[in-house]
Amino acid sequence: MQAREEEGTSLQYGGETDRDRQCEHPQVAFFHLFFRTAAILTYVFCTWVSSSFVLSFIITVLLLAFDFWTVKNVSGRLLVGLRWWNEILPDGSSEWRFECADMSHRRTNALDSTVFWVGLLVPPVLWVLFALGALLRLNFEWLLIVAVALGLNGANVIGYLRCRKDNVANLKSMVTNAGMSAGMGSLMRNLPFSI
């Protein structure tokens, strides 16, 4: 047993592998969480450092913009294999596009996926709580920052949830088609006559 562990292979329990317990893209996961956390901490603690609302607004919105770009263009593709974008058609209408990595060549890492989805879904909940706090205090300046945060975070949440839903529907369709073709092949082989 000890010789196996030294060689890099160990016993696995519950289908979990060593690969699932390690982050495959640690830098991406770090920045996925860093900009979100930094924006929230700046919003909460910026009055301790400066009494200037304008400075707090600029720093928080810049962090939110960095976060939006990072999540939309980098961490979604690398951590969970999903990508979305909004395309403006020639007639002026807008169309959402969704893309999923080919999972036959790529297996999603469980830790990467957990970091992505928790990092995507928890901060908007915090921003909603901050919005309620700003409303209760009648502090409309700070509500403006929260509105920007909810707009940018909300776009990513909606985009990735719709992308995931589209991906699940495609996967079900692929499995159904594979099952039907396998079943039809089996049926055709077992016919007493040839077609």
C-alpha positions in Angstrom: 0.0 0.0 0.0 2.7 2.5 0.9 4.7 1.6 -2.3 1.6 2.5 -4.3 1.1 5.8 -2.6 4.7 6.7 -3.2 4.2 5.9 -6.9 1.4 8.4 -7.0 -1.5 6.1 -7.1 -3.7 5.8 -4.0 -7.0 4.1 -3.1 -10.0 6.2 -4.1 -13.3 6.3 -2.3 -16.7 7.2 -3.8 -15.4 7.8 -7.3 -13.3 10.8 -6.2 -9.9 11.0 -7.6 -6.8 13.0 -6.5 -7.4 15.2 -9.6 -10.8 16.2 -8.2 -9.3 17.3 -4.9 -6.8 19.7 -6.6 -7.6 22.8 -8.4 -6.7 22.3 -12.1 -6.5 26.1 -12.8 -5.5 27.7 -9.4 -4.6 31.1 -10.9 -8.0 31.3 -12.7 -9.8 30.2 -9.5 -7.9 32.8 -7.5 -8.8 35.7 -9.8 -12.4 34.4 -10.1 -12.8 34.9 -6.4 -10.3 37.8 -5.9 -12.1 40.6 -7.9 -15.5 39.6 -6.4 -14.2 39.6 -2.9 -12.1 42.8 -3.3 -15.2 44.6 -4.7 -17.3 43.5 -1.7 -14.6 44.3 0.8 -14.1 47.7 -0.8 -17.8 48.4 -0.6 -18.0 47.4 3.1 -14.7 48.9 4.4 -14.0 51.9 2.0 -15.3 54.5 4.5 -12.7 53.4 7.0 -9.9 54.5 4.5 -11.5 57.5 2.8 -14.6 59.6 3.3 -14.7 60.2 -0.5 -17.7 58.5 -2.1 -16.3 59.2 -5.5 -13.1 57.3 -4.8 -15.0 54.4 -3.3 -17.4 54.3 -6.3 -14.5 54.3 -8.8 -12.5 51.6 -7.1 -15.5 49.4 -6.5 -16.8 49.8 -10.1 -13.4 49.1 -11.5 -13.1 45.9 -9.4 -16.6 44.9 -10.6 -15.7 45.5 -14.2 -12.5 43.4 -13.8 -14.6 40.7 -12.2 -17.2 40.8 -15.0 -14.6 40.4 -17.7 -12.7 37.7 -15.8 -15.7 35.6 -15.1 -17.3 36.0 -18.6 -14.1 35.6 -20.7 -11.7 33.4 -18.6 -13.0 31.5 -15.6 -16.2 30.3 -17.1 -14.3 28.7 -20.0 -11.5 27.2 -18.0 -13.2 26.2 -14.8 -16.5 24.7 -16.2 -16.1 24.8 -20.0 -19.0 27.2 -20.6 -19.1 30.5 -22.5 -21.8 33.0 -23.3 -22.0 36.2 -25.2 -24.7 38.6 -26.6 -24.6 39.3 -30.3 -26.3 42.2 -32.0 -27.9 41.1 -35.3 -28.1 43.3 -38.4 -31.7 44.1 -37.8 -30.7 45.6 -34.4 -32.1 42.8 -32.3 -30.0 41.1 -29.6 -29.4 37.3 -29.4 -27.7 35.4 -26.6 -25.3 32.7 -27.7 -24.1 29.9 -25.5 -21.2 27.6 -26.0 -20.0 24.5 -24.2 -16.7 22.7 -24.3 -16.7 19.3 -25.9 -16.9 17.1 -22.9 -15.8 14.0 -24.7 -12.3 15.5 -24.7 -12.5 17.4 -21.4 -13.6 16.3 -17.9 -14.7 19.0 -15.5 -12.7 19.1 -12.3 -15.1 18.9 -9.3 -13.1 21.5 -7.2 -12.9 23.9 -10.2 -16.6 23.6 -10.8 -17.5 24.1 -7.1 -15.3 27.2 -6.9 -16.9 28.6 -10.0 -20.5 28.1 -9.1 -20.1 29.2 -5.4 -18.1 32.2 -6.5 -20.7 33.0 -9.2 -23.9 32.6 -7.0 -23.0 33.8 -3.5 -21.8 37.4 -4.2 -25.1 38.5 -5.9 -26.9 37.4 -2.7 -24.6 39.6 -0.7 -25.2 42.5 -3.1 -29.0 42.1 -2.6 -28.4 42.3 1.2 -26.3 45.4 0.7 -29.1 46.9 -1.5 -31.6 46.2 1.3 -29.3 47.9 3.8 -28.8 50.9 1.6 -32.6 51.2 1.1 -33.3 51.0 4.8 -30.7 53.7 5.5 -32.0 55.7 2.6 -28.5 55.9 1.3 -29.1 56.2 -2.4 -25.5 57.0 -3.4 -24.4 53.6 -2.1 -27.4 52.0 -3.7 -25.9 53.1 -7.1 -22.8 51.0 -6.5 -25.0 48.0 -5.6 -27.1 48.5 -8.7 -23.9 48.4 -10.9 -22.8 45.3 -8.9 -26.1 43.5 -9.4 -26.2 44.4 -13.1 -22.8 43.0 -13.8 -23.1 40.0 -11.5 -26.6 39.4 -12.7 -25.6 39.3 -16.3 -23.0 36.6 -15.6 -25.4 34.6 -13.4 -28.1 34.7 -16.1 -25.7 33.9 -18.9 -24.1 31.0 -17.2 -27.3 29.5 -15.8 -28.8 29.7 -19.3 -25.6 28.2 -20.8 -25.7 25.4 -18.3 -29.4 24.7 -19.0 -28.6 24.7 -22.7 -25.6 22.3 -22.1 -27.8 19.9 -20.0 -30.5 19.9 -22.7 -27.8 19.1 -25.4 -26.3 16.4 -23.2 -29.7 14.8 -22.6 -30.4 14.9 -26.4 -27.0 13.4 -27.1 -27.5 10.6 -24.6 -31.0 9.9 -25.9 -29.8 9.8 -29.5 -26.9 7.5 -28.6 -29.3 5.2 -26.7 -31.7 5.1 -29.5 -29.0 4.4 -32.1 -27.5 1.7 -29.9 -31.0 0.2 -29.3 -31.8 0.3 -33.0 -28.5 -1.3 -33.9 -29.2 -4.1 -31.4 -32.7 -4.5 -32.8 -31.5 -4.6 -36.4 -28.9 -7.2 -35.5 -31.5 -9.4 -33.8 -34.0 -9.4 -36.6 -34.6 -12.8 -38.2 -34.3 -11.3 -41.6 -31.9 -8.8 -43.2 -33.0 -5.4 -44.5 
